[in-house]
Amino acid sequence: MSLENKLIRADVVEAQEFPNMARMYSVSAVPKTIINNTVQIVGNVPEQHLLDKVMQVGYKEPEAEKKGS
């Protein structure tokens, strides 16, 4: 999705290489998808399910960009 839309950004983090971040987001299984720090999806899900969740959350301007305005 992030390749198709510049308003969507995706980051991939290796939980074993960043254990503090894994603890911060309570990663107990992978893959784990976190959308805008509000919705968490654990496991491999169909693309449509993921898209539905992204649309449910909607667009929110990142905090760093808000502060710079």
Chimera marker file (.cmm) of the C-alpha trace (Angstrom):
<marker_set name="trace">
<marker id="1" x="0.000" y="0.000" z="0.000" r="1" g="1" b="0" radius="0.5"/>
<marker id="2" x="2.778" y="2.435" z="0.804" r="1" g="1" b="0" radius="0.5"/>
<marker id="3" x="4.146" y="2.003" z="-2.717" r="1" g="1" b="0" radius="0.5"/>
<marker id="4" x="0.781" y="3.043" z="-4.139" r="1" g="1" b="0" radius="0.5"/>
<marker id="5" x="0.027" y="6.023" z="-1.895" r="1" g="1" b="0" radius="0.5"/>
<marker id="6" x="2.493" y="8.621" z="-0.585" r="1" g="1" b="0" radius="0.5"/>
<marker id="7" x="0.281" y="9.197" z="2.488" r="1" g="1" b="0" radius="0.5"/>
<marker id="8" x="0.986" y="5.663" z="3.703" r="1" g="1" b="0" radius="0.5"/>
<marker id="9" x="4.353" y="4.795" z="5.204" r="1" g="1" b="0" radius="0.5"/>
<marker id="10" x="5.468" y="1.331" z="6.185" r="1" g="1" b="0" radius="0.5"/>
<marker id="11" x="8.407" y="0.364" z="8.382" r="1" g="1" b="0" radius="0.5"/>
<marker id="12" x="9.645" y="-3.172" z="8.964" r="1" g="1" b="0" radius="0.5"/>
<marker id="13" x="11.474" y="-3.868" z="12.214" r="1" g="1" b="0" radius="0.5"/>
<marker id="14" x="13.236" y="-7.103" z="13.165" r="1" g="1" b="0" radius="0.5"/>
<marker id="15" x="12.004" y="-7.807" z="16.715" r="1" g="1" b="0" radius="0.5"/>
<marker id="16" x="15.108" y="-9.821" z="17.658" r="1" g="1" b="0" radius="0.5"/>
<marker id="17" x="17.398" y="-6.972" z="16.646" r="1" g="1" b="0" radius="0.5"/>
<marker id="18" x="15.347" y="-4.338" z="18.487" r="1" g="1" b="0" radius="0.5"/>
<marker id="19" x="14.114" y="-6.063" z="21.680" r="1" g="1" b="0" radius="0.5"/>
<marker id="20" x="13.255" y="-2.772" z="23.421" r="1" g="1" b="0" radius="0.5"/>
<marker id="21" x="10.916" y="-1.802" z="20.597" r="1" g="1" b="0" radius="0.5"/>
<marker id="22" x="9.438" y="-5.311" z="20.582" r="1" g="1" b="0" radius="0.5"/>
<marker id="23" x="8.699" y="-4.963" z="24.312" r="1" g="1" b="0" radius="0.5"/>
<marker id="24" x="7.280" y="-1.463" z="23.843" r="1" g="1" b="0" radius="0.5"/>
<marker id="25" x="4.746" y="-2.809" z="21.316" r="1" g="1" b="0" radius="0.5"/>
<marker id="26" x="4.205" y="-6.138" z="23.161" r="1" g="1" b="0" radius="0.5"/>
<marker id="27" x="5.326" y="-8.232" z="20.214" r="1" g="1" b="0" radius="0.5"/>
<marker id="28" x="4.728" y="-11.874" z="21.076" r="1" g="1" b="0" radius="0.5"/>
<marker id="29" x="4.190" y="-13.209" z="17.559" r="1" g="1" b="0" radius="0.5"/>
<marker id="30" x="5.084" y="-12.089" z="14.070" r="1" g="1" b="0" radius="0.5"/>
<marker id="31" x="4.038" y="-10.590" z="11.846" r="1" g="1" b="0" radius="0.5"/>
<marker id="32" x="2.514" y="-7.842" z="13.949" r="1" g="1" b="0" radius="0.5"/>
<marker id="33" x="1.094" y="-4.800" z="12.188" r="1" g="1" b="0" radius="0.5"/>
<marker id="34" x="0.507" y="-1.582" z="14.102" r="1" g="1" b="0" radius="0.5"/>
<marker id="35" x="-1.475" y="1.191" z="12.440" r="1" g="1" b="0" radius="0.5"/>
<marker id="36" x="-1.045" y="4.723" z="13.833" r="1" g="1" b="0" radius="0.5"/>
<marker id="37" x="-0.388" y="3.262" z="17.292" r="1" g="1" b="0" radius="0.5"/>
<marker id="38" x="-4.121" y="2.522" z="17.603" r="1" g="1" b="0" radius="0.5"/>
<marker id="39" x="-4.870" y="-0.752" z="15.813" r="1" g="1" b="0" radius="0.5"/>
<marker id="40" x="-2.761" y="-3.882" z="16.211" r="1" g="1" b="0" radius="0.5"/>
<marker id="41" x="-3.063" y="-6.969" z="14.018" r="1" g="1" b="0" radius="0.5"/>
<marker id="42" x="-1.185" y="-10.147" z="14.881" r="1" g="1" b="0" radius="0.5"/>
<marker id="43" x="-0.509" y="-12.762" z="12.253" r="1" g="1" b="0" radius="0.5"/>
<marker id="44" x="-0.785" y="-12.958" z="8.510" r="1" g="1" b="0" radius="0.5"/>
<marker id="45" x="-4.127" y="-11.522" z="7.361" r="1" g="1" b="0" radius="0.5"/>
<marker id="46" x="-5.710" y="-11.177" z="3.930" r="1" g="1" b="0" radius="0.5"/>
<marker id="47" x="-4.863" y="-7.931" z="2.121" r="1" g="1" b="0" radius="0.5"/>
<marker id="48" x="-8.505" y="-6.801" z="2.195" r="1" g="1" b="0" radius="0.5"/>
<marker id="49" x="-8.620" y="-7.183" z="6.008" r="1" g="1" b="0" radius="0.5"/>
<marker id="50" x="-5.495" y="-5.044" z="6.348" r="1" g="1" b="0" radius="0.5"/>
<marker id="51" x="-6.899" y="-2.434" z="3.959" r="1" g="1" b="0" radius="0.5"/>
<marker id="52" x="-10.170" y="-2.352" z="5.923" r="1" g="1" b="0" radius="0.5"/>
<marker id="53" x="-8.240" y="-1.660" z="9.135" r="1" g="1" b="0" radius="0.5"/>
<marker id="54" x="-6.183" y="1.101" z="7.494" r="1" g="1" b="0" radius="0.5"/>
<marker id="55" x="-9.359" y="2.731" z="6.210" r="1" g="1" b="0" radius="0.5"/>
<marker id="56" x="-11.003" y="2.347" z="9.638" r="1" g="1" b="0" radius="0.5"/>
<marker id="57" x="-8.189" y="4.279" z="11.299" r="1" g="1" b="0" radius="0.5"/>
<marker id="58" x="-8.092" y="6.927" z="8.583" r="1" g="1" b="0" radius="0.5"/>
<marker id="59" x="-5.386" y="9.458" z="7.921" r="1" g="1" b="0" radius="0.5"/>
<marker id="60" x="-3.748" y="11.151" z="10.867" r="1" g="1" b="0" radius="0.5"/>
<marker id="61" x="-0.858" y="13.544" z="10.459" r="1" g="1" b="0" radius="0.5"/>
<marker id="62" x="2.283" y="12.197" z="12.181" r="1" g="1" b="0" radius="0.5"/>
<marker id="63" x="3.072" y="13.909" z="15.497" r="1" g="1" b="0" radius="0.5"/>
<marker id="64" x="6.511" y="15.089" z="14.324" r="1" g="1" b="0" radius="0.5"/>
<marker id="65" x="4.979" y="16.924" z="11.356" r="1" g="1" b="0" radius="0.5"/>
<marker id="66" x="2.304" y="18.537" z="13.546" r="1" g="1" b="0" radius="0.5"/>
<marker id="67" x="4.925" y="19.970" z="15.903" r="1" g="1" b="0" radius="0.5"/>
<marker id="68" x="6.942" y="21.409" z="13.010" r="1" g="1" b="0" radius="0.5"/>
<marker id="69" x="3.971" y="23.416" z="11.708" r="1" g="1" b="0" radius="0.5"/>
<link id1="1" id2="2" r="1" g="1" b="0" radius="0.2"/>
<link id1="2" id2="3" r="1" g="1" b="0" radius="0.2"/>
<link id1="3" id2="4" r="1" g="1" b="0" radius="0.2"/>
<link id1="4" id2="5" r="1" g="1" b="0" radius="0.2"/>
<link id1="5" id2="6" r="1" g="1" b="0" radius="0.2"/>
<link id1="6" id2="7" r="1" g="1" b="0" radius="0.2"/>
<link id1="7" id2="8" r="1" g="1" b="0" radius="0.2"/>
<link id1="8" id2="9" r="1" g="1" b="0" radius="0.2"/>
<link id1="9" id2="10" r="1" g="1" b="0" radius="0.2"/>
<link id1="10" id2="11" r="1" g="1" b="0" radius="0.2"/>
<link id1="11" id2="12" r="1" g="1" b="0" radius="0.2"/>
<link id1="12" id2="13" r="1" g="1" b="0" radius="0.2"/>
<link id1="13" id2="14" r="1" g="1" b="0" radius="0.2"/>
<link id1="14" id2="15" r="1" g="1" b="0" radius="0.2"/>
<link id1="15" id2="16" r="1" g="1" b="0" radius="0.2"/>
<link id1="16" id2="17" r="1" g="1" b="0" radius="0.2"/>
<link id1="17" id2="18" r="1" g="1" b="0" radius="0.2"/>
<link id1="18" id2="19" r="1" g="1" b="0" radius="0.2"/>
<link id1="19" id2="20" r="1" g="1" b="0" radius="0.2"/>
<link id1="20" id2="21" r="1" g="1" b="0" radius="0.2"/>
<link id1="21" id2="22" r="1" g="1" b="0" radius="0.2"/>
<link id1="22" id2="23" r="1" g="1" b="0" radius="0.2"/>
<link id1="23" id2="24" r="1" g="1" b="0" radius="0.2"/>
<link id1="24" id2="25" r="1" g="1" b="0" radius="0.2"/>
<link id1="25" id2="26" r="1" g="1" b="0" radius="0.2"/>
<link id1="26" id2="27" r="1" g="1" b="0" radius="0.2"/>
<link id1="27" id2="28" r="1" g="1" b="0" radius="0.2"/>
<link id1="28" id2="29" r="1" g="1" b="0" radius="0.2"/>
<link id1="29" id2="30" r="1" g="1" b="0" radius="0.2"/>
<link id1="30" id2="31" r="1" g="1" b="0" radius="0.2"/>
<link id1="31" id2="32" r="1" g="1" b="0" radius="0.2"/>
<link id1="32" id2="33" r="1" g="1" b="0" radius="0.2"/>
<link id1="33" id2="34" r="1" g="1" b="0" radius="0.2"/>
<link id1="34" id2="35" r="1" g="1" b="0" radius="0.2"/>
<link id1="35" id2="36" r="1" g="1" b="0" radius="0.2"/>
<link id1="36" id2="37" r="1" g="1" b="0" radius="0.2"/>
<link id1="37" id2="38" r="1" g="1" b="0" radius="0.2"/>
<link id1="38" id2="39" r="1" g="1" b="0" radius="0.2"/>
<link id1="39" id2="40" r="1" g="1" b="0" radius="0.2"/>
<link id1="40" id2="41" r="1" g="1" b="0" radius="0.2"/>
<link id1="41" id2="42" r="1" g="1" b="0" radius="0.2"/>
<link id1="42" id2="43" r="1" g="1" b="0" radius="0.2"/>
<link id1="43" id2="44" r="1" g="1" b="0" radius="0.2"/>
<link id1="44" id2="45" r="1" g="1" b="0" radius="0.2"/>
<link id1="45" id2="46" r="1" g="1" b="0" radius="0.2"/>
<link id1="46" id2="47" r="1" g="1" b="0" radius="0.2"/>
<link id1="47" id2="48" r="1" g="1" b="0" radius="0.2"/>
<link id1="48" id2="49" r="1" g="1" b="0" radius="0.2"/>
<link id1="49" id2="50" r="1" g="1" b="0" radius="0.2"/>
<link id1="50" id2="51" r="1" g="1" b="0" radius="0.2"/>
<link id1="51" id2="52" r="1" g="1" b="0" radius="0.2"/>
<link id1="52" id2="53" r="1" g="1" b="0" radius="0.2"/>
<link id1="53" id2="54" r="1" g="1" b="0" radius="0.2"/>
<link id1="54" id2="55" r="1" g="1" b="0" radius="0.2"/>
<link id1="55" id2="56" r="1" g="1" b="0" radius="0.2"/>
<link id1="56" id2="57" r="1" g="1" b="0" radius="0.2"/>
<link id1="57" id2="58" r="1" g="1" b="0" radius="0.2"/>
<link id1="58" id2="59" r="1" g="1" b="0" radius="0.2"/>
<link id1="59" id2="60" r="1" g="1" b="0" radius="0.2"/>
<link id1="60" id2="61" r="1" g="1" b="0" radius="0.2"/>
<link id1="61" id2="62" r="1" g="1" b="0" radius="0.2"/>
<link id1="62" id2="63" r="1" g="1" b="0" radius="0.2"/>
<link id1="63" id2="64" r="1" g="1" b="0" radius="0.2"/>
<link id1="64" id2="65" r="1" g="1" b="0" radius="0.2"/>
<link id1="65" id2="66" r="1" g="1" b="0" radius="0.2"/>
<link id1="66" id2="67" r="1" g="1" b="0" radius="0.2"/>
<link id1="67" id2="68" r="1" g="1" b="0" radius="0.2"/>
<link id1="68" id2="69" r="1" g="1" b="0" radius="0.2"/>
</marker_set>
